[in-house]
Amino acid sequence: MLRRRHHLPAVLRLFSTSCRRGHPTQPPQHPSPAPLPLPPPVAKKVPFTASAHGRPWSDPYHWMRDTSDPDLAALLEAENAYADAFVDSAGEGGGGLRARLAAEMRARLPPSAASPPQPWGPWLYYQYVPEGKEYPVLSRRLRSSGGLARAALDFISGSKKEQVLLDWNEIAEKFGYVHIGSCRISPDHRFLAYTLDISGDELFSLEVKDIQSTNTIFSSPHKGIVSLAWSRNSDNLFYTVCDETLRPNQVLCKDLQSDQAGFLVFMEKDINCCVDITSTKDFKYVYVMESGHVRGGLWPVQKRSDKVQYFLEHHNGFFYILTNAPLEGTETANGGYYLARCRAEKSEMDKWQVVALPGSYYTFQDMDIFHEQLVLFIRKSGLPLICSINLPIDVDFQEQKELDDLDPWFFPVPSDLCSIVPGSNNDFMSSTYRLVLSSPVLPDLTVDYNMRMRTFAILHQEEVTGLSSNLCTVGLQSNITGIQQNLQLIEDSQSWSDLSKLFSCERVQVISHDGVSVPLVILYSREAHRRGESPGVLYGYGAYGEDLDKSWCSDRLSLLARGWVVAFADVRGGGDSSWHLAGTKANKINSIKDFAACGTHLIKEGFVHKNRLCAIGCSAGGLLVGAVINMLPDLFSAAVLKVPFLDICNTMMDSTLPLTILDYEEFGDPNISTEFDTIRSYSPYDNLSPDICYPPVLVTASFNDTRVGVWEAAKWVSKVRDITCQSCSWSVILKTNMQSGHFGEGGRFMHCDETAFEYAFLMKALGLDDNDSCKIVL
């Protein structure tokens, strides 16, 4: 589902020293940046009265909703010039810090990068970034007959001819912007189907390419394509199409052997629901119809029920179903997921057998399936794990079983703090499962797990230029106690490198306002950190059940080397189902207060100086940070809000805007008076306090963003400048990308430049922009 979210997390002080915060607190013990010679831009006001439930209020910046208004474009260009002048003045002698940071970040990137080839059928598929390029290239080579070792040698030597399937760089050079959404190879390996956005508005087009001839054989007349699924014979391609609010509501099927347009398979008429399409791993079924009978109609799995979900895979005549359908007499009756199955026959779809309950220690999150194994994504104490179970499952279905009864093999990982991302894993007949493991101190690691032998092989680790001499080599371990006897680890030489000798990375529990423990991950340099004196930045998101990204990012080294603390607050609203629900609708205040509690903890425990704590929020995370700033304007000394969801009240009342109705489930329905009051109570735009000193804030926006309108950032910045402390508000700046969408430019070097801008602003805001002499050498 499309959501107001951002894949990549980002941050920030004041020009004036005379009225910092407007409260009788001790002033910061660091220099204050000099003001710019010119004041920031001033937005025009146009009288407008909004109302809801009989309550009117004035919104003089409502006019910014019209993105075709030339006054808006002029304002954004003026704001960009002001933001550039602010940041470019950072550094000794008035400049250079932004460029130095960008150079540091680029220097850590290898000139080129490649993923290990992954076998599928007769081919080896892989991606690589050519030397000096921004984007990847998807390619393949014929598979060698001598096994994986022979294939690796052929890959390195280039003895097998490469076929380039898709080059992101060519598209970017042609159109100036590229975003590939879905990308699917047909089961017979003849065709490549992919969705393409060339403006940032996420109205994806669909292209189907004949790989051998390299010709495009089909381009959909529709825009707004989301999901793709191939039929088993590769002659038919299913795809979903969005309505005007970006809600995927139709499934179409295109017969590639016919000149006729795609025909309608299904239309979702309920405006509160989206439709998705996918095939089972063996391509025998498309959810849910027989793949070889595309006009035979859909099979009903279960009668639709509110908040009940199920995900199906096929194996040897059975559908395996991961579901949270109510199950009386078990803990899963409260919404947890369990594993069931039924025969893959239309008349048997409602006759489910429970295969396994998660038990008291685990929660089920997702699954994958292969010819001989089923893979489960699970959580234990909020931490991710993956295990495999041998198929077929031979148990007595008359007795309820728990996961541990099925002899699961838990994939060993380096530490509890790892993020776990699956590879493509397309080959149904394979017994190998590929993962990319990462943590704040572990550069991305690609590992193949042999589920039949219960062994693993480390294939590749992301290169970080200039750090090899400082890496610590560690071996695999499992983060499940009591299962070591089940792990048949291969050679002792299987090890990887992390940065744990250089950086401390710890997970603590912070007590929030209502006594609930909130996980907080804290990262800092063992050498450069100064207890009670260091600056720090706190990341937060807390929405849609999404995990906060804590994977490896080499850009952070520029902060860590200068003594910064980088922390990640896993507030309610993210995470698994129960943690998610505890931060939605009327419970949204929990997310906000959780974040405030984590920031307070960093200060009280001496990790960060009280006048040097910053915050970062992206998309829905911008709402989180913006709400905390309103509630506790003294907590953060600076903040960065990236494509932030700030004007939630006005946006949620406009059902014509993309994603609005779908977001009722997350934030509440403002057409209901009580839910309107809840949203209004924390809306960042509607709760700015007149004459209060707000911290310096860098707000970023994208002009073509369809998830969070560009006007939300522009309205918030203009209102801050209008009603809060005038002197302090000069350090609230707006930077808008006039060409891209919600996810920015996306190229690896461009990302370095964007992050350097944010870090330079952060250091300028805290008066630390001349402190390169304090940086340690990594």
FENZIPE-V194647 format. One record per backbone hydrogen bond with DSSP energy under -0.5 kcal/mol. NH is the residue of the N-H (numbers start at 0). CO is the residue of the C=O. Records with the same first field share a line. If there is no record, write none. Layout:
# FENZIPE-V194647
NH=CO, CO
This chain:
# FENZIPE-V194647
4=2
8=6
13=764
19=16
22=19
24=22
29=27
32=13
45=59
49=47, 56
51=54
54=51
55=53
56=49
58=47
61=58
63=60
64=61
65=62
66=64
68=65
71=68
72=68
73=69
74=70
75=71
76=72
77=73
78=74
79=75
80=76
81=77
82=78
83=79
84=80
85=81
86=82
87=83
88=84, 85
89=86
93=90
94=90
96=89
99=95
100=96
101=97
102=98
103=99
104=100
105=101
106=102
107=103, 104
108=104, 105
112=128
114=126
117=124
118=116
119=122
122=119
123=140
124=117, 122
125=138
127=136
128=112
129=127
131=110
132=129
136=127
137=165
138=125, 136
139=162
140=123
142=121
146=143
149=145
150=146
151=147
152=148
153=149
154=150
155=151
156=152
157=153
158=153
159=153
162=139
163=161
164=137, 162
165=137
167=135, 165
170=166
171=167
172=168
173=169
174=170
175=171
178=196
180=178, 194
183=192
185=190
188=185
191=208
192=183
193=206
194=181
195=204
196=178
203=201
204=195
206=193
207=217
208=191
209=214
210=189, 208
213=209
216=207, 214
217=207
219=205
223=203
224=203
225=239
228=237
230=235
233=230
236=253
237=228
238=251
239=226
240=249
241=223
242=246
245=242
247=245
248=240
249=240
250=265
251=238
252=262
253=236
254=252
255=234, 253
257=254
262=252
264=250
265=250
267=248
268=266
270=268
272=269
274=247
279=284
282=279
285=288
286=277
288=285
290=283
292=289
295=292
298=287
299=297
307=304
308=306
310=321
312=319
314=317
317=314
318=341
319=312, 317
320=339
321=310
322=320, 337
323=308
329=326
332=329
333=330
334=331
337=322
338=355
339=320
340=352
341=318
343=316
344=342
347=344
348=345
350=347
351=349
352=340
354=338, 352
355=338
356=400
362=378
364=376
365=376
367=374
369=372
370=427
373=388
374=367
375=386
376=365
377=375, 384
378=362
379=382
380=360
382=379
384=377
386=375
387=408
388=373
390=371
393=391
394=392
396=394
398=395
402=356
404=401
405=402
406=403
408=387
409=407
410=385, 408
412=476
417=414
418=437
420=435
422=433
427=425
429=426
432=448
434=446
435=420
436=434, 444
437=418
438=441
441=438
442=440
444=436
445=459
446=434, 444
447=456
448=432
449=447, 454
450=430, 448
451=430
453=449
454=449
456=447
458=445, 456
459=445
461=443
464=107, 462
466=463
469=466
470=467
471=497
473=471, 495
475=493
476=412
480=478
482=479
485=482
486=483
487=453, 485
488=486
493=490
494=492
495=473
497=471
498=440
501=498
502=498
503=523
505=521
507=505, 519
509=517
511=509, 515
514=511
517=509
519=507
520=567
521=505
522=565
523=503
525=501
526=501
528=524
530=528
531=605
532=529
533=529
535=611
536=564
537=613
538=536, 566
539=615
540=568
544=572
545=542
555=552
556=553
557=554
558=555
559=555
560=556
561=558
562=559
563=558
564=534
565=522
566=536
567=520
568=538
569=518, 567
570=568
572=573, 578
573=570
579=575
580=576
581=577
582=579
583=580
584=665
586=583
587=584
589=586
590=586, 587
591=587
592=588
593=589
594=590
595=591
596=592
597=593
598=594
599=595
600=596
601=597
602=598
603=599
604=600
605=602
606=601
607=601
608=533
611=608
613=535, 611
614=637
615=537
616=639
617=539
618=641
619=3
620=617
621=618
622=618
623=619
624=620
625=621
626=622
627=623
628=624
629=625
630=626
631=627
634=631
635=631
636=612
637=612
638=695
639=614
640=697
641=616, 639
642=640, 699
643=699
644=618
645=643
647=645
650=646
651=647
652=648
653=650
654=652
656=653
658=244
659=656
662=658
663=660
664=661
665=662
666=662
667=662, 663
669=667
671=668
672=670
675=671
676=672
677=673
678=674
679=675
680=676
681=677, 678
682=678
684=645
686=682, 683
687=684
689=687
690=722
691=688
692=20
693=691
695=636
696=730
697=638
698=696, 732
699=640
700=734
702=736
703=739
704=701
711=708
712=708
713=709
714=710
715=711
716=712
717=713
718=714
719=715
720=716
721=717
722=718
723=719
724=691
728=724
729=725, 726
730=727
731=728
732=696, 730
734=698
736=700
737=735
741=199
743=740
747=133
750=746
751=747
752=748
753=749
754=750
755=751
756=752
757=753
758=754
759=755
760=756
761=757
762=758
763=759
764=760
765=761
766=763
767=762
768=762
770=767
773=770
774=771
775=560
777=775
